[in-house]
Amino acid sequence: MQIDWWTLALQTINFLIVIWLLTRFLYRPVRRIIEAREAADRKASDDAADKAEEAEKARQAYEEKRAALEEEARKTDAVFRGDIEAERVAILEEARKTAEEMLTKARDRIERDKDAALVALRGQIADLAASLARKALEDRPATSRDAIARAAAQIDELPETERADLLRDLDAENAALTVVTAVSLTDRVQGEWRKALSERFGGDIRTAFEVDPDILGGALLRYPHAVFDFSVAGRLDRAAEALEA
């Protein structure tokens, strides 16, 4: 196999550009978003703690009031003292319940905000990655030799029985194996595709070519009952699914 050093060098430069763009326009903005969200979460937690402190101050004020009333309560009957005690318990229980409800609501809100932030960040990462990939691939032929090599390697890895099944499907359906790329192919590149596919299937097979800019780069091999996806868009979709998992 002959290595095209110019193509390798250009691909290396494109990769470094993508890394630089991701660092500058993806990771830094994402980090700022996460820091802002964490600051908001801390503020919500602090607010809940402040409310709990206010409830504790109210309890302490009540205790002071109760202490002042105890001196007078000694001169009253047992029924009066019982009423005061019941009121104290009720107020303390209400304060405790209020503080617990506020803390619970604050925690729930923080969790919801975190989940929403993660969902939004995943979408932003996927969109930005696609945008950066399109930018990086603007000046690169979408059907370079690496796409042909990737397709050939995938076919080579198939068991003989599966390869035979694909060939039988093509013969039975009287259909062509369709190669889908992001840009139109030159006659030379189409010839390279036909040669690589014929070598894998042991003879000439009908081959058609289609253009779909949405795949961004790489290629799709479309059989009558199967699709092999080597496209950039496919890899980005699989990366996005991995993030969501």
Salt bridges, closest charged atoms under 4 A:
ASP4 OD2 - ARG145 NH1 3.52
ASP47 OD2 - LYS43 NZ 3.32
GLU53 OE2 - LYS57 NZ 3.95
GLU56 OE2 - ARG59 NH2 2.38
GLU63 OE2 - ARG59 NH1 3.92
GLU63 OE1 - ARG66 NE 3.26
GLU63 OE2 - ARG88 NH1 3.87
GLU70 OE2 - ARG66 NH1 1.81
GLU71 OE1 - ARG74 NH1 2.16
GLU85 OE2 - ARG88 NH2 2.65
GLU93 OE2 - ARG96 NH2 2.19
GLU100 OE2 - ARG96 NH1 2.68
GLU138 OE1 - LYS135 NZ 3.61
ASP146 OD2 - ARG140 NH2 2.70
ASP156 OD1 - ARG200 NE 3.11
GLU160 OE2 - ARG163 NH1 3.97
ASP165 OD1 - ARG168 NH2 2.07
ASP169 OD2 - HIS225 ND1 3.55
GLU173 OE2 - HIS225 NE2 3.61
GLU192 OE2 - ARG145 NH2 3.99
GLU192 OE2 - ARG188 NH1 2.65
GLU199 OE1 - ARG200 NH1 3.23
GLU210 OE1 - ARG222 NH1 3.15
